[in-house]
C-alpha cells in the first residue's frame, strides 16, 4: 500500500516527455520543449480528468492545425496492439490524452476519428471518447458498431458494449440508443456468446445498467430460450442489481437456469 501512486500523478511532466518523444519520430516540427513546459505548469493542482484534458489541449496546440495531419501523427505513435485482455489502463494509460484529443477535436472528421478510436481501443480504450460520437450521429455510429461487433479483436468487440453502456463508470449517463433499450440489446445479442470473458463481462455490466431503468424489457429479452442458452454466467452477473432487490421475475429466471 505504501507504494501506491494515484493514477492522476501519471499525467505529468514525465508523460509529456514520453508523448513528445513518440511524436517527434513522426513530426520533426513538434515543439517538445514548450509542450512539456506547458503540461508541467497546467496540470499542477488538477484532478485526473482535468490533467488528461490539459495534455489533450496541449497536443491540439502543438500538433499541426489540420486535424488530418494531427491525428495521423498520433495514430503513428500508438505502438503495438495489446494482445492480452489486461493492462488497458496500466500499460496503455499514456494514450488516455490521445483518446481525449480525438473525443474533443475530431467530431467534424467523423470517419477519420472513428478509425482513430478503432486503433486506440486495441491498445487503451475508446469507451469514453466514442460517446460524443454517438450523440453527434447515431446512425453513423451504429453502422460502425454493427461492423465492429464482428471484429476479430476482442478489445474492439468490447468497445461496442462498453462504449454504449447507459451508466458507464466515470462517464456521464446517456440514454439508451435512439431512446430505446432494444437497440442496445440488438448489439448485445451479437456479443452474447462471445469467446472472450473480457467481452462477456462488459455485456453483463451493460445488461445490469439497462435493468436499472428498463427491467421489464431486459427480463423479457433474457427469457427467450435462445438467449438463456447463451451464457448463464452473463445472465447472473447482468441481473445482480435485480437479484439484490429480490425482484421476483429475476429470481424466477435465475432459478430456471441453475
GIURWO-V896062 format. One record per residue. N is the residue number from 1. OMEGA is omega in whole degrees, 0 to 359 (999 if undefined). Layout:
N/OMEGA
N/OMEGA
This chain:
1/183
2/181
3/183
4/177
5/178
6/185
7/185
8/184
9/174
10/182
11/189
12/181
13/183
14/177
15/177
16/177
17/180
18/181
19/182
20/177
21/178
22/183
23/182
24/178
25/184
26/179
27/184
28/182
29/183
30/182
31/184
32/183
33/180
34/178
35/181
36/180
37/182
38/178
39/181
40/182
41/191
42/178
43/184
44/176
45/183
46/177
47/188
48/185
49/180
50/178
51/179
52/181
53/176
54/182
55/178
56/180
57/178
58/173
59/180
60/181
61/190
62/174
63/177
64/183
65/181
66/184
67/179
68/180
69/183
70/184
71/176
72/176
73/182
74/178
75/180
76/180
77/191
78/180
79/184
80/176
81/176
82/183
83/183
84/178
85/176
86/171
87/181
88/178
89/184
90/180
91/184
92/184
93/184
94/180
95/179
96/177
97/178
98/176
99/179
100/177
101/180
102/179
103/188
104/189
105/189
106/186
107/180
108/177
109/192
110/186
111/178
112/181
113/178
114/176
115/177
116/179
117/176
118/180
119/181
120/187
121/176
122/184
123/179
124/171
125/175
126/187
127/177
128/185
129/184
130/188
131/174
132/179
133/175
134/181
135/182
136/182
137/184
138/183
139/181
140/178
141/180
142/176
143/179
144/184
145/179
146/176
147/183
148/181
149/177
150/183
151/181
152/182
153/183
154/180
155/178
156/179
157/178
158/180
159/179
160/180
161/188
162/182
163/182
164/179
165/179
166/185
167/180
168/178
169/180
170/184
171/176
172/178
173/176
174/178
175/172
176/182
177/184
178/180
179/180
180/181
181/177
182/178
183/175
184/183
185/178
186/174
187/182
188/179
189/179
190/181
191/188
192/182
193/183
194/182
195/185
196/174
197/178
198/178
199/180
200/179
201/178
202/178
203/179
204/179
205/178
206/177
207/179
208/175
209/184
210/181
211/183
212/179
213/184
214/185
215/183
216/181
217/181
218/181
219/178
220/178
221/182
222/184
223/180
224/190
225/183
226/181
227/177
228/178
229/182
230/182
231/179
232/180
233/179
234/179
235/182
236/182
237/181
238/181
239/190
240/179
241/178
242/178
243/178
244/179
245/180
246/176
247/187
248/180
249/178
250/179
251/179
252/179
253/180
254/179
255/183
256/182
257/180
258/999
